[in-house]
Amino acid sequence: MDMVNQLSDGKTKAFAKHCFERHSRDELEDAAKGSPDQAEMKHWGITPGQWEEAVTAALADHQAPS
């Protein structure tokens, strides 16, 4: 989780870690194409920008060669 670990904001990093651990690459690709999820933003206390940053970081880590 190199990209996730590089996030400096605690809430964004926690949500990104959750996304990486709970969602598949395909699910994150679909999420990245759509609008930020209002329910997740409310639950995690994050902004649309933080949501997008977290999803992008989690997706990048899923796409990284292992």
C-alpha positions in Angstrom: 0.0 0.0 0.0 2.7 2.5 -1.0 0.3 5.1 -2.3 -2.1 4.8 0.6 0.8 5.1 3.1 2.0 8.3 1.5 -1.3 10.1 2.2 -0.7 12.7 4.9 -4.3 13.3 6.0 -5.4 10.8 8.7 -9.1 10.6 7.6 -8.1 10.2 3.9 -5.5 7.6 4.7 -8.0 5.6 6.9 -10.6 5.6 4.2 -8.1 4.7 1.5 -6.9 1.7 3.6 -10.5 0.7 4.0 -11.1 0.9 0.2 -7.9 -1.1 -0.5 -8.8 -3.8 1.9 -12.6 -4.1 1.2 -12.9 -3.4 -2.6 -11.6 -5.1 -5.7 -9.6 -3.4 -8.4 -12.7 -3.4 -10.6 -14.9 -1.9 -7.9 -12.4 0.9 -7.4 -12.2 1.5 -11.1 -15.9 1.9 -11.3 -15.9 4.2 -8.2 -13.2 6.4 -9.7 -15.3 6.9 -12.8 -18.3 8.1 -10.9 -19.1 10.7 -8.3 -18.0 10.6 -4.7 -20.3 8.5 -2.6 -22.3 10.8 -0.3 -22.9 8.1 2.3 -19.2 7.2 2.6 -18.2 10.8 2.8 -20.7 11.4 5.6 -19.7 8.2 7.5 -15.9 8.9 7.2 -16.2 12.7 7.7 -14.4 13.5 4.4 -14.8 15.9 1.6 -15.3 15.0 -2.1 -11.6 15.8 -2.7 -10.5 13.5 0.1 -12.8 10.7 -1.2 -11.3 11.0 -4.7 -7.8 11.0 -3.4 -8.4 7.9 -1.2 -10.1 6.0 -4.0 -7.3 6.9 -6.5 -4.6 5.9 -4.0 -6.3 2.6 -3.2 -6.7 1.9 -6.9 -3.1 2.7 -7.7 -2.0 0.3 -5.0 -4.2 -2.5 -6.5 -2.7 -1.8 -9.9 0.9 -1.8 -8.8 2.9 -4.8 -9.7 3.5 -7.1 -6.7 
